[in-house]
Amino acid sequence: MESDLTPQQALAAAERAGAAPYVDYPPTPAWYFPAVGVWAAAMVLAVGELADRPLVFVPVLIALAVAEGVFIGWYRRYRVTMPSMRHVPREIARAMVGFGVGAVIVIVVIAGVVAATNSFIAAAVTFLAVTAGLIVYEHRYATAARAASERMA
């Protein structure tokens, strides 16, 4: 069977197919945002309160790393695919850059809170900042995915 697509139509179809992993995805579960906030806060507490006790610190750090690995494995199965970070639709690339900038800001703020107060306050700030930051990013990503879908329709 022969195709009647023009080169422009074929290119547009290829662009839509390449963008599918970025724009066609299941909803992020509501528990994800606070769970990552708790994980990040636990990391801050582990480093701040346990780093000088390696017999406790190392197992806690390993447990946190295993929890992250289990989550990533689950998330890959949940999404069915994990898109690479190459050839991202431009709308989504902007959201991802914003995420990177926001992550750096959150890290700097948390480091400042650790230096000025203690790891318990820093853990609370971490929980709030990470949870809120992920919610904002999720909203911006969804908006970018809709814009990319509309542009390629």
DOVEX-732408 format. One record per atom (N, C-alpha, C): residue number from 0; residue in one letter; atom name; x, y, z. Coordinates in steps of 0.02 Angstrom, whole numbers. Example, Ala and Ser with C-alpha at 12.3 -4.5 7.8 and 13.67 -1.06 7.14 Angstrom:
2
{i 0, aa A, at N, px 660, py -284, pz 390}
{i 0, aa A, at CA, px 615, py -225, pz 390}
{i 0, aa A, at C, px 660, py -165, pz 390}
{i 1, aa S, at N, px 642, py -112, pz 354}
{i 1, aa S, at CA, px 684, py -53, pz 357}
{i 1, aa S, at C, px 645, py 2, pz 394}
***
This chain:
153
{i 0, aa M, at N, px 42, py -58, pz 0}
{i 0, aa M, at CA, px 0, py 0, pz 0}
{i 0, aa M, at C, px 45, py 62, pz 0}
{i 1, aa E, at N, px 30, py 107, pz -44}
{i 1, aa E, at CA, px 70, py 168, pz -49}
{i 1, aa E, at C, px 41, py 223, pz -7}
{i 2, aa S, at N, px 85, py 267, pz 15}
{i 2, aa S, at CA, px 64, py 323, pz 57}
{i 2, aa S, at C, px 53, py 384, pz 12}
{i 3, aa D, at N, px 1, py 422, pz 28}
{i 3, aa D, at CA, px -13, py 483, pz -8}
{i 3, aa D, at C, px 9, py 544, pz 32}
{i 4, aa L, at N, px 51, py 534, pz 83}
{i 4, aa L, at CA, px 73, py 590, pz 124}
{i 4, aa L, at C, px 125, py 632, pz 86}
{i 5, aa T, at N, px 118, py 696, pz 93}
{i 5, aa T, at CA, px 169, py 740, pz 67}
{i 5, aa T, at C, px 230, py 737, pz 114}
{i 6, aa P, at N, px 287, py 759, pz 91}
{i 6, aa P, at CA, px 345, py 760, pz 138}
{i 6, aa P, at C, px 331, py 799, pz 202}
{i 7, aa Q, at N, px 294, py 855, pz 196}
{i 7, aa Q, at CA, px 278, py 894, pz 256}
{i 7, aa Q, at C, px 232, py 855, pz 303}
{i 8, aa Q, at N, px 183, py 819, pz 275}
{i 8, aa Q, at CA, px 138, py 779, pz 316}
{i 8, aa Q, at C, px 176, py 722, pz 350}
{i 9, aa A, at N, px 220, py 691, pz 314}
{i 9, aa A, at CA, px 260, py 637, pz 342}
{i 9, aa A, at C, px 304, py 662, pz 398}
{i 10, aa L, at N, px 333, py 721, pz 388}
{i 10, aa L, at CA, px 375, py 751, pz 441}
{i 10, aa L, at C, px 333, py 767, pz 502}
{i 11, aa A, at N, px 274, py 794, pz 492}
{i 11, aa A, at CA, px 229, py 811, pz 548}
{i 11, aa A, at C, px 208, py 747, pz 585}
{i 12, aa A, at N, px 194, py 694, pz 548}
{i 12, aa A, at CA, px 175, py 630, pz 580}
{i 12, aa A, at C, px 234, py 603, pz 621}
{i 13, aa A, at N, px 294, py 608, pz 595}
{i 13, aa A, at CA, px 353, py 585, pz 631}
{i 13, aa A, at C, px 364, py 627, pz 694}
{i 14, aa E, at N, px 352, py 693, pz 690}
{i 14, aa E, at CA, px 360, py 736, pz 748}
{i 14, aa E, at C, px 309, py 717, pz 802}
{i 15, aa R, at N, px 247, py 704, pz 782}
{i 15, aa R, at CA, px 195, py 684, pz 830}
{i 15, aa R, at C, px 214, py 618, pz 863}
{i 16, aa A, at N, px 239, py 571, pz 824}
{i 16, aa A, at CA, px 259, py 506, pz 853}
{i 16, aa A, at C, px 317, py 514, pz 901}
{i 17, aa G, at N, px 365, py 556, pz 884}
{i 17, aa G, at CA, px 422, py 568, pz 929}
{i 17, aa G, at C, px 402, py 603, pz 993}
{i 18, aa A, at N, px 350, py 644, pz 990}
{i 18, aa A, at CA, px 328, py 681, pz 1048}
{i 18, aa A, at C, px 281, py 641, pz 1092}
{i 19, aa A, at N, px 255, py 585, pz 1067}
{i 19, aa A, at CA, px 205, py 547, pz 1104}
{i 19, aa A, at C, px 226, py 529, pz 1175}
{i 20, aa P, at N, px 287, py 506, pz 1188}
{i 20, aa P, at CA, px 305, py 490, pz 1258}
{i 20, aa P, at C, px 303, py 551, pz 1305}
{i 21, aa Y, at N, px 307, py 611, pz 1277}
{i 21, aa Y, at CA, px 307, py 672, pz 1318}
{i 21, aa Y, at C, px 236, py 698, pz 1329}
{i 22, aa V, at N, px 192, py 686, pz 1282}
{i 22, aa V, at CA, px 125, py 716, pz 1286}
{i 22, aa V, at C, px 69, py 666, pz 1302}
{i 23, aa D, at N, px 81, py 603, pz 1291}
{i 23, aa D, at CA, px 31, py 551, pz 1306}
{i 23, aa D, at C, px 56, py 510, pz 1365}
{i 24, aa Y, at N, px 35, py 528, pz 1425}
{i 24, aa Y, at CA, px 60, py 495, pz 1484}
{i 24, aa Y, at C, px 4, py 490, pz 1536}
{i 25, aa P, at N, px 8, py 441, pz 1580}
{i 25, aa P, at CA, px -44, py 435, pz 1631}
{i 25, aa P, at C, px -37, py 491, pz 1683}
{i 26, aa P, at N, px -90, py 506, pz 1719}
{i 26, aa P, at CA, px -86, py 559, pz 1770}
{i 26, aa P, at C, px -39, py 539, pz 1826}
{i 27, aa T, at N, px -5, py 588, pz 1853}
{i 27, aa T, at CA, px 39, py 576, pz 1910}
{i 27, aa T, at C, px -5, py 566, pz 1971}
{i 28, aa P, at N, px 5, py 512, pz 2009}
{i 28, aa P, at CA, px -37, py 500, pz 2068}
{i 28, aa P, at C, px -28, py 556, pz 2119}
{i 29, aa A, at N, px -80, py 572, pz 2155}
{i 29, aa A, at CA, px -78, py 627, pz 2204}
{i 29, aa A, at C, px -27, py 614, pz 2260}
{i 30, aa W, at N, px -15, py 551, pz 2276}
{i 30, aa W, at CA, px 32, py 536, pz 2330}
{i 30, aa W, at C, px 105, py 550, pz 2311}
{i 31, aa Y, at N, px 118, py 556, pz 2245}
{i 31, aa Y, at CA, px 187, py 565, pz 2222}
{i 31, aa Y, at C, px 219, py 628, pz 2251}
{i 32, aa F, at N, px 184, py 683, pz 2251}
{i 32, aa F, at CA, px 214, py 747, pz 2272}
{i 32, aa F, at C, px 235, py 746, pz 2345}
{i 33, aa P, at N, px 191, py 729, pz 2392}
{i 33, aa P, at CA, px 214, py 726, pz 2462}
{i 33, aa P, at C, px 264, py 670, pz 2474}
{i 34, aa A, at N, px 258, py 615, pz 2438}
{i 34, aa A, at CA, px 306, py 560, pz 2448}
{i 34, aa A, at C, px 377, py 582, pz 2430}
{i 35, aa V, at N, px 385, py 618, pz 2376}
{i 35, aa V, at CA, px 451, py 643, pz 2358}
{i 35, aa V, at C, px 474, py 696, pz 2408}
{i 36, aa G, at N, px 428, py 737, pz 2432}
{i 36, aa G, at CA, px 445, py 785, pz 2484}
{i 36, aa G, at C, px 470, py 751, pz 2547}
{i 37, aa V, at N, px 437, py 698, pz 2568}
{i 37, aa V, at CA, px 458, py 660, pz 2627}
{i 37, aa V, at C, px 527, py 629, pz 2614}
{i 38, aa W, at N, px 537, py 600, pz 2555}
{i 38, aa W, at CA, px 602, py 570, pz 2538}
{i 38, aa W, at C, px 657, py 622, pz 2542}
{i 39, aa A, at N, px 646, py 680, pz 2513}
{i 39, aa A, at CA, px 697, py 733, pz 2513}
{i 39, aa A, at C, px 710, py 758, pz 2585}
{i 40, aa A, at N, px 657, py 765, pz 2624}
{i 40, aa A, at CA, px 665, py 786, pz 2693}
{i 40, aa A, at C, px 704, py 734, pz 2733}
{i 41, aa A, at N, px 690, py 670, pz 2720}
{i 41, aa A, at CA, px 727, py 617, pz 2753}
{i 41, aa A, at C, px 801, py 619, pz 2734}
{i 42, aa M, at N, px 815, py 636, pz 2673}
{i 42, aa M, at CA, px 885, py 642, pz 2651}
{i 42, aa M, at C, px 920, py 699, pz 2689}
{i 43, aa V, at N, px 886, py 755, pz 2696}
{i 43, aa V, at CA, px 914, py 812, pz 2734}
{i 43, aa V, at C, px 926, py 792, pz 2806}
{i 44, aa L, at N, px 878, py 758, pz 2836}
{i 44, aa L, at CA, px 886, py 736, pz 2906}
{i 44, aa L, at C, px 943, py 686, pz 2913}
{i 45, aa A, at N, px 947, py 640, pz 2866}
{i 45, aa A, at CA, px 1000, py 590, pz 2869}
{i 45, aa A, at C, px 1069, py 623, pz 2867}
{i 46, aa V, at N, px 1077, py 668, pz 2820}
{i 46, aa V, at CA, px 1142, py 702, pz 2814}
{i 46, aa V, at C, px 1155, py 747, pz 2875}
{i 47, aa G, at N, px 1104, py 783, pz 2896}
{i 47, aa G, at CA, px 1113, py 830, pz 2951}
{i 47, aa G, at C, px 1120, py 799, pz 3019}
{i 48, aa E, at N, px 1087, py 743, pz 3030}
{i 48, aa E, at CA, px 1085, py 714, pz 3097}
{i 48, aa E, at C, px 1125, py 649, pz 3104}
{i 49, aa L, at N, px 1139, py 615, pz 3050}
{i 49, aa L, at CA, px 1170, py 549, pz 3055}
{i 49, aa L, at C, px 1239, py 544, pz 3023}
{i 50, aa A, at N, px 1260, py 594, pz 2987}
{i 50, aa A, at CA, px 1323, py 589, pz 2949}
{i 50, aa A, at C, px 1383, py 573, pz 2993}
{i 51, aa D, at N, px 1381, py 594, pz 3056}
{i 51, aa D, at CA, px 1437, py 581, pz 3101}
{i 51, aa D, at C, px 1432, py 512, pz 3135}
{i 52, aa R, at N, px 1380, py 474, pz 3118}
{i 52, aa R, at CA, px 1372, py 405, pz 3144}
{i 52, aa R, at C, px 1365, py 357, pz 3086}
{i 53, aa P, at N, px 1421, py 337, pz 3056}
{i 53, aa P, at CA, px 1418, py 297, pz 2994}
{i 53, aa P, at C, px 1381, py 231, pz 3001}
{i 54, aa L, at N, px 1380, py 201, pz 3059}
{i 54, aa L, at CA, px 1345, py 137, pz 3067}
{i 54, aa L, at C, px 1269, py 145, pz 3059}
{i 55, aa V, at N, px 1244, py 204, pz 3071}
{i 55, aa V, at CA, px 1173, py 219, pz 3061}
{i 55, aa V, at C, px 1163, py 254, pz 2994}
{i 56, aa F, at N, px 1206, py 301, pz 2979}
{i 56, aa F, at CA, px 1200, py 342, pz 2919}
{i 56, aa F, at C, px 1201, py 300, pz 2855}
{i 57, aa V, at N, px 1249, py 256, pz 2849}
{i 57, aa V, at CA, px 1256, py 217, pz 2787}
{i 57, aa V, at C, px 1195, py 174, pz 2773}
{i 58, aa P, at N, px 1169, py 136, pz 2821}
{i 58, aa P, at CA, px 1108, py 98, pz 2806}
{i 58, aa P, at C, px 1047, py 142, pz 2788}
{i 59, aa V, at N, px 1042, py 200, pz 2822}
{i 59, aa V, at CA, px 986, py 245, pz 2806}
{i 59, aa V, at C, px 994, py 272, pz 2735}
{i 60, aa L, at N, px 1055, py 291, pz 2718}
{i 60, aa L, at CA, px 1068, py 316, pz 2650}
{i 60, aa L, at C, px 1055, py 262, pz 2598}
{i 61, aa I, at N, px 1075, py 201, pz 2612}
{i 61, aa I, at CA, px 1061, py 145, pz 2566}
{i 61, aa I, at C, px 986, py 134, pz 2560}
{i 62, aa A, at N, px 950, py 137, pz 2616}
{i 62, aa A, at CA, px 877, py 128, pz 2614}
{i 62, aa A, at C, px 844, py 182, pz 2572}
{i 63, aa L, at N, px 867, py 244, pz 2579}
{i 63, aa L, at CA, px 839, py 299, pz 2539}
{i 63, aa L, at C, px 855, py 289, pz 2464}
{i 64, aa A, at N, px 915, py 265, pz 2449}
{i 64, aa A, at CA, px 934, py 252, pz 2379}
{i 64, aa A, at C, px 893, py 195, pz 2351}
{i 65, aa V, at N, px 882, py 143, pz 2390}
{i 65, aa V, at CA, px 841, py 86, pz 2367}
{i 65, aa V, at C, px 769, py 109, pz 2355}
{i 66, aa A, at N, px 742, py 150, pz 2401}
{i 66, aa A, at CA, px 674, py 176, pz 2392}
{i 66, aa A, at C, px 669, py 216, pz 2327}
{i 67, aa E, at N, px 719, py 255, pz 2312}
{i 67, aa E, at CA, px 719, py 293, pz 2249}
{i 67, aa E, at C, px 721, py 246, pz 2189}
{i 68, aa G, at N, px 763, py 195, pz 2193}
{i 68, aa G, at CA, px 767, py 146, pz 2139}
{i 68, aa G, at C, px 702, py 109, pz 2128}
{i 69, aa V, at N, px 669, py 89, pz 2183}
{i 69, aa V, at CA, px 604, py 55, pz 2178}
{i 69, aa V, at C, px 553, py 101, pz 2145}
{i 70, aa F, at N, px 553, py 164, pz 2166}
{i 70, aa F, at CA, px 506, py 212, pz 2136}
{i 70, aa F, at C, px 519, py 220, pz 2062}
{i 71, aa I, at N, px 581, py 229, pz 2042}
{i 71, aa I, at CA, px 597, py 238, pz 1971}
{i 71, aa I, at C, px 576, py 177, pz 1931}
{i 72, aa G, at N, px 588, py 117, pz 1958}
{i 72, aa G, at CA, px 565, py 56, pz 1924}
{i 72, aa G, at C, px 490, py 55, pz 1916}
{i 73, aa W, at N, px 454, py 71, pz 1970}
{i 73, aa W, at CA, px 381, py 73, pz 1966}
{i 73, aa W, at C, px 359, py 125, pz 1915}
{i 74, aa Y, at N, px 389, py 184, pz 1916}
{i 74, aa Y, at CA, px 369, py 238, pz 1871}
{i 74, aa Y, at C, px 379, py 219, pz 1798}
{i 75, aa R, at N, px 434, py 185, pz 1784}
{i 75, aa R, at CA, px 446, py 163, pz 1715}
{i 75, aa R, at C, px 391, py 115, pz 1692}
{i 76, aa R, at N, px 371, py 70, pz 1737}
{i 76, aa R, at CA, px 317, py 23, pz 1719}
{i 76, aa R, at C, px 250, py 60, pz 1714}
{i 77, aa Y, at N, px 238, py 108, pz 1757}
{i 77, aa Y, at CA, px 176, py 147, pz 1757}
{i 77, aa Y, at C, px 168, py 186, pz 1692}
{i 78, aa R, at N, px 222, py 217, pz 1670}
{i 78, aa R, at CA, px 219, py 257, pz 1608}
{i 78, aa R, at C, px 226, py 214, pz 1546}
{i 79, aa V, at N, px 246, py 153, pz 1553}
{i 79, aa V, at CA, px 259, py 105, pz 1500}
{i 79, aa V, at C, px 324, py 122, pz 1464}
{i 80, aa T, at N, px 341, py 184, pz 1460}
{i 80, aa T, at CA, px 403, py 206, pz 1428}
{i 80, aa T, at C, px 430, py 266, pz 1466}
{i 81, aa M, at N, px 494, py 275, pz 1460}
{i 81, aa M, at CA, px 525, py 336, pz 1488}
{i 81, aa M, at C, px 557, py 372, pz 1429}
{i 82, aa P, at N, px 533, py 430, pz 1413}
{i 82, aa P, at CA, px 563, py 466, pz 1356}
{i 82, aa P, at C, px 635, py 487, pz 1373}
{i 83, aa S, at N, px 676, py 488, pz 1321}
{i 83, aa S, at CA, px 743, py 514, pz 1331}
{i 83, aa S, at C, px 738, py 590, pz 1336}
{i 84, aa M, at N, px 790, py 621, pz 1354}
{i 84, aa M, at CA, px 788, py 694, pz 1360}
{i 84, aa M, at C, px 812, py 728, pz 1296}
{i 85, aa R, at N, px 817, py 688, pz 1243}
{i 85, aa R, at CA, px 835, py 717, pz 1178}
{i 85, aa R, at C, px 771, py 724, pz 1137}
{i 86, aa H, at N, px 770, py 772, pz 1094}
{i 86, aa H, at CA, px 714, py 784, pz 1048}
{i 86, aa H, at C, px 649, py 798, pz 1084}
{i 87, aa V, at N, px 654, py 834, pz 1139}
{i 87, aa V, at CA, px 596, py 854, pz 1178}
{i 87, aa V, at C, px 559, py 909, pz 1140}
{i 88, aa P, at N, px 492, py 906, pz 1137}
{i 88, aa P, at CA, px 456, py 962, pz 1107}
{i 88, aa P, at C, px 476, py 1027, pz 1142}
{i 89, aa R, at N, px 481, py 1080, pz 1104}
{i 89, aa R, at CA, px 508, py 1143, pz 1131}
{i 89, aa R, at C, px 468, py 1170, pz 1190}
{i 90, aa E, at N, px 402, py 1160, pz 1189}
{i 90, aa E, at CA, px 361, py 1184, pz 1244}
{i 90, aa E, at C, px 380, py 1148, pz 1309}
{i 91, aa I, at N, px 391, py 1083, pz 1304}
{i 91, aa I, at CA, px 408, py 1043, pz 1362}
{i 91, aa I, at C, px 480, py 1057, pz 1383}
{i 92, aa A, at N, px 524, py 1069, pz 1335}
{i 92, aa A, at CA, px 593, py 1086, pz 1352}
{i 92, aa A, at C, px 596, py 1147, pz 1396}
{i 93, aa R, at N, px 553, py 1197, pz 1382}
{i 93, aa R, at CA, px 551, py 1257, pz 1424}
{i 93, aa R, at C, px 530, py 1240, pz 1495}
{i 94, aa A, at N, px 480, py 1197, pz 1502}
{i 94, aa A, at CA, px 458, py 1176, pz 1568}
{i 94, aa A, at C, px 513, py 1139, pz 1605}
{i 95, aa M, at N, px 551, py 1098, pz 1569}
{i 95, aa M, at CA, px 606, py 1061, pz 1599}
{i 95, aa M, at C, px 663, py 1107, pz 1621}
{i 96, aa V, at N, px 677, py 1157, pz 1582}
{i 96, aa V, at CA, px 728, py 1206, pz 1602}
{i 96, aa V, at C, px 705, py 1242, pz 1665}
{i 97, aa G, at N, px 642, py 1261, pz 1667}
{i 97, aa G, at CA, px 614, py 1293, pz 1726}
{i 97, aa G, at C, px 619, py 1248, pz 1787}
{i 98, aa F, at N, px 609, py 1183, pz 1778}
{i 98, aa F, at CA, px 617, py 1135, pz 1833}
{i 98, aa F, at C, px 688, py 1136, pz 1858}
{i 99, aa G, at N, px 736, py 1135, pz 1811}
{i 99, aa G, at CA, px 806, py 1135, pz 1831}
{i 99, aa G, at C, px 825, py 1197, pz 1870}
{i 100, aa V, at N, px 802, py 1255, pz 1846}
{i 100, aa V, at CA, px 816, py 1318, pz 1881}
{i 100, aa V, at C, px 783, py 1317, pz 1950}
{i 101, aa G, at N, px 721, py 1294, pz 1953}
{i 101, aa G, at CA, px 686, py 1290, pz 2017}
{i 101, aa G, at C, px 721, py 1242, pz 2065}
{i 102, aa A, at N, px 745, py 1186, pz 2040}
{i 102, aa A, at CA, px 780, py 1138, pz 2083}
{i 102, aa A, at C, px 843, py 1169, pz 2113}
{i 103, aa V, at N, px 880, py 1206, pz 2072}
{i 103, aa V, at CA, px 941, py 1239, pz 2098}
{i 103, aa V, at C, px 922, py 1289, pz 2152}
{i 104, aa I, at N, px 869, py 1327, pz 2140}
{i 104, aa I, at CA, px 847, py 1376, pz 2190}
{i 104, aa I, at C, px 827, py 1342, pz 2255}
{i 105, aa V, at N, px 790, py 1287, pz 2250}
{i 105, aa V, at CA, px 769, py 1250, pz 2310}
{i 105, aa V, at C, px 831, py 1224, pz 2347}
{i 106, aa I, at N, px 879, py 1197, pz 2312}
{i 106, aa I, at CA, px 940, py 1171, pz 2344}
{i 106, aa I, at C, px 977, py 1227, pz 2380}
{i 107, aa V, at N, px 984, py 1285, pz 2348}
{i 107, aa V, at CA, px 1018, py 1342, pz 2379}
{i 107, aa V, at C, px 980, py 1365, pz 2441}
{i 108, aa V, at N, px 915, py 1370, pz 2437}
{i 108, aa V, at CA, px 874, py 1390, pz 2494}
{i 108, aa V, at C, px 883, py 1340, pz 2552}
{i 109, aa I, at N, px 879, py 1276, pz 2536}
{i 109, aa I, at CA, px 886, py 1225, pz 2589}
{i 109, aa I, at C, px 956, py 1229, pz 2620}
{i 110, aa A, at N, px 1007, py 1237, pz 2580}
{i 110, aa A, at CA, px 1074, py 1244, pz 2607}
{i 110, aa A, at C, px 1078, py 1304, pz 2653}
{i 111, aa G, at N, px 1047, py 1359, pz 2634}
{i 111, aa G, at CA, px 1046, py 1419, pz 2676}
{i 111, aa G, at C, px 1009, py 1406, pz 2742}
{i 112, aa V, at N, px 954, py 1370, pz 2738}
{i 112, aa V, at CA, px 915, py 1355, pz 2799}
{i 112, aa V, at C, px 956, py 1310, pz 2845}
{i 113, aa V, at N, px 990, py 1261, pz 2816}
{i 113, aa V, at CA, px 1033, py 1217, pz 2857}
{i 113, aa V, at C, px 1087, py 1258, pz 2892}
{i 114, aa A, at N, px 1119, py 1303, pz 2854}
{i 114, aa A, at CA, px 1173, py 1344, pz 2883}
{i 114, aa A, at C, px 1146, py 1392, pz 2937}
{i 115, aa A, at N, px 1086, py 1417, pz 2928}
{i 115, aa A, at CA, px 1060, py 1467, pz 2975}
{i 115, aa A, at C, px 1022, py 1436, pz 3034}
{i 116, aa T, at N, px 997, py 1376, pz 3026}
{i 116, aa T, at CA, px 956, py 1347, pz 3080}
{i 116, aa T, at C, px 982, py 1277, pz 3098}
{i 117, aa N, at N, px 941, py 1228, pz 3086}
{i 117, aa N, at CA, px 961, py 1158, pz 3099}
{i 117, aa N, at C, px 928, py 1112, pz 3048}
{i 118, aa S, at N, px 947, py 1049, pz 3050}
{i 118, aa S, at CA, px 922, py 1003, pz 2999}
{i 118, aa S, at C, px 848, py 987, pz 3007}
{i 119, aa F, at N, px 819, py 995, pz 3066}
{i 119, aa F, at CA, px 747, py 982, pz 3074}
{i 119, aa F, at C, px 706, py 1036, pz 3039}
{i 120, aa I, at N, px 726, py 1098, pz 3048}
{i 120, aa I, at CA, px 692, py 1153, pz 3013}
{i 120, aa I, at C, px 704, py 1146, pz 2938}
{i 121, aa A, at N, px 766, py 1130, pz 2920}
{i 121, aa A, at CA, px 783, py 1121, pz 2849}
{i 121, aa A, at C, px 742, py 1064, pz 2818}
{i 122, aa A, at N, px 730, py 1011, pz 2856}
{i 122, aa A, at CA, px 690, py 955, pz 2830}
{i 122, aa A, at C, px 618, py 977, pz 2818}
{i 123, aa A, at N, px 591, py 1018, pz 2863}
{i 123, aa A, at CA, px 523, py 1044, pz 2854}
{i 123, aa A, at C, px 519, py 1088, pz 2792}
{i 124, aa V, at N, px 569, py 1132, pz 2785}
{i 124, aa V, at CA, px 571, py 1176, pz 2726}
{i 124, aa V, at C, px 580, py 1134, pz 2663}
{i 125, aa T, at N, px 621, py 1083, pz 2667}
{i 125, aa T, at CA, px 632, py 1038, pz 2610}
{i 125, aa T, at C, px 566, py 1005, pz 2589}
{i 126, aa F, at N, px 530, py 978, pz 2637}
{i 126, aa F, at CA, px 466, py 946, pz 2622}
{i 126, aa F, at C, px 420, py 994, pz 2586}
{i 127, aa L, at N, px 413, py 1054, pz 2614}
{i 127, aa L, at CA, px 367, py 1103, pz 2584}
{i 127, aa L, at C, px 391, py 1126, pz 2515}
{i 128, aa A, at N, px 455, py 1141, pz 2509}
{i 128, aa A, at CA, px 481, py 1167, pz 2446}
{i 128, aa A, at C, px 479, py 1114, pz 2391}
{i 129, aa V, at N, px 499, py 1053, pz 2407}
{i 129, aa V, at CA, px 500, py 1000, pz 2357}
{i 129, aa V, at C, px 429, py 982, pz 2336}
{i 130, aa T, at N, px 385, py 974, pz 2384}
{i 130, aa T, at CA, px 315, py 956, pz 2368}
{i 130, aa T, at C, px 283, py 1011, pz 2326}
{i 131, aa A, at N, px 289, py 1073, pz 2347}
{i 131, aa A, at CA, px 259, py 1129, pz 2309}
{i 131, aa A, at C, px 292, py 1136, pz 2241}
{i 132, aa G, at N, px 357, py 1130, pz 2239}
{i 132, aa G, at CA, px 393, py 1136, pz 2176}
{i 132, aa G, at C, px 371, py 1083, pz 2125}
{i 133, aa L, at N, px 362, py 1022, pz 2148}
{i 133, aa L, at CA, px 339, py 969, pz 2103}
{i 133, aa L, at C, px 268, py 981, pz 2078}
{i 134, aa I, at N, px 226, py 1007, pz 2122}
{i 134, aa I, at CA, px 157, py 1022, pz 2101}
{i 134, aa I, at C, px 157, py 1077, pz 2048}
{i 135, aa V, at N, px 197, py 1128, pz 2058}
{i 135, aa V, at CA, px 203, py 1182, pz 2008}
{i 135, aa V, at C, px 230, py 1154, pz 1943}
{i 136, aa Y, at N, px 282, py 1114, pz 1947}
{i 136, aa Y, at CA, px 312, py 1085, pz 1886}
{i 136, aa Y, at C, px 260, py 1041, pz 1850}
{i 137, aa E, at N, px 224, py 1001, pz 1887}
{i 137, aa E, at CA, px 174, py 957, pz 1856}
{i 137, aa E, at C, px 122, py 999, pz 1817}
{i 138, aa H, at N, px 101, py 1054, pz 1847}
{i 138, aa H, at CA, px 53, py 1098, pz 1813}
{i 138, aa H, at C, px 84, py 1128, pz 1750}
{i 139, aa R, at N, px 145, py 1153, pz 1756}
{i 139, aa R, at CA, px 178, py 1183, pz 1698}
{i 139, aa R, at C, px 192, py 1131, pz 1643}
{i 140, aa Y, at N, px 210, py 1071, pz 1664}
{i 140, aa Y, at CA, px 223, py 1018, pz 1615}
{i 140, aa Y, at C, px 158, py 1001, pz 1578}
{i 141, aa A, at N, px 103, py 993, pz 1615}
{i 141, aa A, at CA, px 39, py 977, pz 1583}
{i 141, aa A, at C, px 19, py 1032, pz 1534}
{i 142, aa T, at N, px 29, py 1094, pz 1553}
{i 142, aa T, at CA, px 13, py 1151, pz 1509}
{i 142, aa T, at C, px 56, py 1147, pz 1446}
{i 143, aa A, at N, px 120, py 1133, pz 1455}
{i 143, aa A, at CA, px 167, py 1128, pz 1398}
{i 143, aa A, at C, px 148, py 1069, pz 1353}
{i 144, aa A, at N, px 129, py 1013, pz 1383}
{i 144, aa A, at CA, px 109, py 954, pz 1343}
{i 144, aa A, at C, px 47, py 968, pz 1302}
{i 145, aa R, at N, px -1, py 1004, pz 1331}
{i 145, aa R, at CA, px -61, py 1023, pz 1292}
{i 145, aa R, at C, px -42, py 1070, pz 1235}
{i 146, aa A, at N, px 2, py 1117, pz 1249}
{i 146, aa A, at CA, px 23, py 1164, pz 1196}
{i 146, aa A, at C, px 60, py 1127, pz 1140}
{i 147, aa A, at N, px 102, py 1080, pz 1158}
{i 147, aa A, at CA, px 138, py 1042, pz 1107}
{i 147, aa A, at C, px 90, py 999, pz 1067}
{i 148, aa S, at N, px 42, py 968, pz 1099}
{i 148, aa S, at CA, px -9, py 928, pz 1064}
{i 148, aa S, at C, px -49, py 971, pz 1016}
{i 149, aa E, at N, px -70, py 1030, pz 1039}
{i 149, aa E, at CA, px -108, py 1075, pz 996}
{i 149, aa E, at C, px -67, py 1098, pz 935}
{i 150, aa R, at N, px -4, py 1113, pz 948}
{i 150, aa R, at CA, px 39, py 1136, pz 893}
{i 150, aa R, at C, px 48, py 1081, pz 840}
{i 151, aa M, at N, px 52, py 1019, pz 862}
{i 151, aa M, at CA, px 65, py 964, pz 816}
{i 151, aa M, at C, px 1, py 932, pz 788}
{i 152, aa A, at N, px -56, py 956, pz 809}
{i 152, aa A, at CA, px -120, py 926, pz 786}
{i 152, aa A, at C, px -131, py 939, pz 712}
***
